[in-house]
């Protein structure tokens, strides 16, 4: 059966489809991460078949066409739920991200062609990791399908992320795929020697054994801290904003948050955490006059009515720049008013009546951020509308930490929604002093889909990488707590009102990964540049050798 498949005229579409399906099967929240170790094998086999068959007039284009299909299927099967918030945006994300993923695959094809098999297959790993690193840091960033995220549901396999970060998981996946492919690459011309599979199998088993050994010996560290997280369950499509069909007044929304919080607050509670954009109002909250709003005064009174608590909440805010049109790349202008910026903000109200704010800075492309706003600012009105914002929101350069005013031993990273899928980014809060991580989010945009479940699971990887306990407050779910081992110790249900309380340990020690960041990714970028330069140089030399020489006839 397998022999007939390999020799079928449909081997190329079959291989592309199989790669897409295997990578989807291995993705959270299904506990089937093993499929990731073979997901790229059909694609590598396909590339070899295209090159060696001699049947294709343009083998490079043929490989691109089927490789793109493989990436398109993986993206579509895994992230289709983005279309719940915006159908055009969901389609664009799948189509564009698949095209981006094809770039390192084509670089691998080019490199193997001119530098041979050894460097070629090494470059497959290097280019993909370099792509993942680049995709973490540019304005069209969308790292949801970073391969290392694939172990989020089975994070007991990757406790060593505290040393490598999630890109270490990506290297693991790619290396095993290449080694398995090298064993079977000459089938059916040669029989597969199963004994040669011992190396890739060992490479799967040994890191898992190491991970379980780390898990068995790791002891959580830090000072006990009681935290309350609130899940108000306000429908972002129908109830959240004025003008919605079943709009709940902003006063009632705030009262719901307070009432739910009261159910779990004790004299030992240090922090109460509310979700992303929990506080909204028509006309917005202007940061220059936050203390003048009656709703903020009510929250200050709420904080003071309990002996130890401080509040961390999401809020939509604005900053006024007057006539300064160059105040920021994302500045907006209102005729007759002036220039201003809009922010997705985390606000901290402490016991001294002081207010700290942090602006979300990893913004969703097209939804919260217009890519490269200093260049494409004129396209702002075309940005996707999600949650009442159009165009680019503002951001900040630093990862601010919220310290408890009565005891600075307790400090929290205010991680807002999408930011929680960035390993090095989250670790910057920890380097700045955070010994707890608070993830505030509103995943209701994605409806009841794999999106919010994957988002929760990804947070467990941040706990392992930094060895920080996490409190997660989500508007419609899933809220909960994650310990330093990445174990979800308590969680709410989806789309219900809830409030949870737990004592977390505020750890102050820094992991190797926290200290050094994405060293794997940064190294891969430079190595990819070096290898690709070598491939280009080899291609130029090869073409010069093939260039025919013109002989000039001479008279005898």
C-alpha positions, 0 to 999 in steps of 0.5 A: 500500500505504502509503495503504491502511494509513494509511486502514485502520480498524486504523491505531491498533493498527498505529501502536502496534505499529509504535512498539513494534517499531521501538524494540525493533529499535533497542535494543542489542545489535542494531547497528540504532540507526537505527530509534530515529530513527523509532520515535516517528513512528507514535505521533505520527501516531497522536495526530494521527489520534485528535485530528483524526478526531473519531470518538472520544468520549474522544480522550484515553483513546483515545490513552492506551490505544494509547500504553500498548500501544506502551510495553508492547510496547517494554518487553516485547520489550526487558526480558523477561529480567528474568523469569529472576530473578523472573517476578512481578517481571519482569511487574511491571517491564514493566507498571509501567514502561510506565504510567510512560512513558505519563505524559509522552506524556499530558502532551504530548497535554494540552499540544498540545491547549491550547497548540497545535502548536509548543509541543506538539511541543516539549513532547514532547521536554521531557516525555520528557527530564524523565521520564528525569531523574526516573526516574534519581533516585526510589525506583522508578528503572528507567532501563534504557530511557533513550533515550540508552542505545540507542547503546551498541552503536554508541558511535562515534556518540556520542563527544560524550557526554563533553559531554552525557551519555547524555541528550544522546542522548535529545534527539537521538532525540526531536528527529529523530523530531519533525522527520521526523513534521512532514514526513509528518504531512499524508499522505495528504491531502498528498504528502510532499515528500522534499526537506524531509527534509534537516533531520532527515537532517542532524541525524542525520549531523552529530552522527555526523560530529562523533563520528567526528572526536572519536574520531579525535583523542582520545588516551587519557591517564593513568598505566599501571596493570595490573589483573586481573579474575576470573570465577569462574563460580559459578551463583547459582541452584545453587552460590552459597549454602548450601541450593542443590542443587550448593552449593560451600562458601564456602571452595572459592569463595574458593580458586577466586577466589585460584587464578584470580587467581594465574594472571595476577598479575605484579610490576606488578599494582596491583589484583585485582578480584573480582565482586559478592558474591564473598564470602558466608557463612552468618550474614554478615560483620559490619563491626564485626569483619571482621578476626576472620574467618579468610577475611578473614585469608586474603585479607590474606595473599594480598594481602601475598604479592604485592609491589604488589597490592590487592584489590577484591571484592564481599561481603555485609555487616551492621552492628549498631545495638544498640537503635537502631531509628532508625539508618537507614530500612532498619534490620531487627530480630531478636528477642533480637538487636537492630537491624541493616542488610544491605549489598551491599558493595565491600571494598578490602583494601590493603597496610597491612592496612586495609579500606575498604568502600563500600555499593551505593546505587543499589539495584534496586527491589523486589529490593534496596530497598523504595521509600520504606522510611520509609513502606512499611517494613511491606511489607518481607516482600513484597519480591522475593527475589533472591540471598538478601536480603528487604526493603531493603538499606542504602545510603550518601550518598557515592561513596567511592573506593578509593586504592592505599595505595602510590601514591594516583595509582591510585584506583578507583570501586567501581561495583556492578552496577546502579549502572553504568547511571547516568551522573551517579551514576558521574561522582560517583566521578570528581569524588571522585578516581577515575581508574579505574572497576571494575564488579563484578557478578553477571549470572548471575541473567538467564541467557543473555539480552540482559540481561547483554549490554546491561549490558556495553554500557552500561558503554562509555557510562560510559567515554566520559562520564567518559573513564575506563578500566573493568575489569569483573569479572562472576561468570558473565560478561561480564568485560573491559576498556573503554578511554576511547573506550568500546572493549571491548579484551578480554572473557571468554566467558559462563558460563566460569571466566576471568581477564584482565589488562590495563594501563589508563591512569588518567586524572585529567582531568575531562570537561565532563559529569563537571563539570556532570552531568545539566544537560540533565535538570535543565533539562528538569525545570524547563522541563517544570514551566513548560510544563505549568503554562502548559497547565493555565492555558490549560485553565482559561481555555478552560473559563471562556470556554466556560462558558455565561452565565445571563441573568436576565429582567427585567420591562419 
